[in-house]
Amino acid sequence: MFETTAVVKNEAGIHCRPSAILVKEGSAYPGEILVTAPAGTCTLTSALECIMLGMEQGTKVTIQVTGPDEEAFGRKLADLFETHFDFPPQ
């Protein structure tokens, strides 16, 4: 198991579009993922579960990944949580 932390940097937090990106990445991973925020835990299989964690800018999240290339994938997820999303992309 690989565990890392990330801090949400997006000004609007993790809302619908960023959560959809996170779930898309998480659903493609063959192992297990747990994301824990102060409001609870989700597995990145549902955008609604992700949104329900209420991850606003500055929220610290813990990411646990178990499976193939877990460290590389965990770091990729941490980078996504720390992305400044801009919709539409400029």
N, C-alpha and C positions, 0 to 999 in steps of 0.2 A: 504494500500500500504506500502511495505517495501522498503527502499532505503539504499544502502550501496555503498562504493567505493572500488576499488581494483587497484593495480598497477601491470602491466604486468611485470613478472619477467623472463620469458623465454628468453634466450639469442638471439634467432632468432625471437622473437615476436610471434604474433598470425598469423601463416601461415596456410597452407592447413590442416595439420594433427590436430593441436590444435583446429582450427575452426570446423573441423568435429566432434570432441569430444564435444565441446560446443553446437553445433547445435543438436547433438544426445540427449544431456541432455535437452536442451531447448524445443525440439519437443515433448518430453515425458511429459512435464509439462502441466496440464490442464488450467492453468491461463495465464496471460499476462506477458511478459518480454520485457523490453526496456533496451538496452545497449547503453550508450552514451559515445563517445570518442571525442577528439577535431575535428575529421573529419566528425562526423555525428552520426546518431542513427540507430540501427538495432534491430530486434525482435528475433534474434537467430533462424530463420526458414530457413536460407540459408547460407551455408558456404561462398559463394561468397560475400554476403552482409557483413558478418563478416570480411572477408579478405579486403574488400574495405575500411574499417575503418582505415587501415594502422596502426594497434596497434603494435608498436615496443616496445622493452624492455624499461621500464620506463614510458610508457603511462599510465595516470590515467584514469580509466573508472568508470562511474556511472552505477549501476545496480538497476533497479526498477522492483519489482515483485509484482503482484496483483493476489491473488487467495489463494487456500488452502495451509496451512503451508508455507506461503510466506517468513517468516523470515528464517526458516531452509533452504528453497530452495535458497533464495538469498545469504545466507552465503556459501552454497555449490558452487554456481556459482562463488562467489568471490574467494573461494579457488582454483577453476579451473583456473581462470584468473591469479592467483599468482603461479601456478604450474611451476616448471622447467621441461618441457617436454624433454624426451630423446628418440629419435627414432633410432633404435629399442630399447625397454626397456632393461636395463642392469641388 
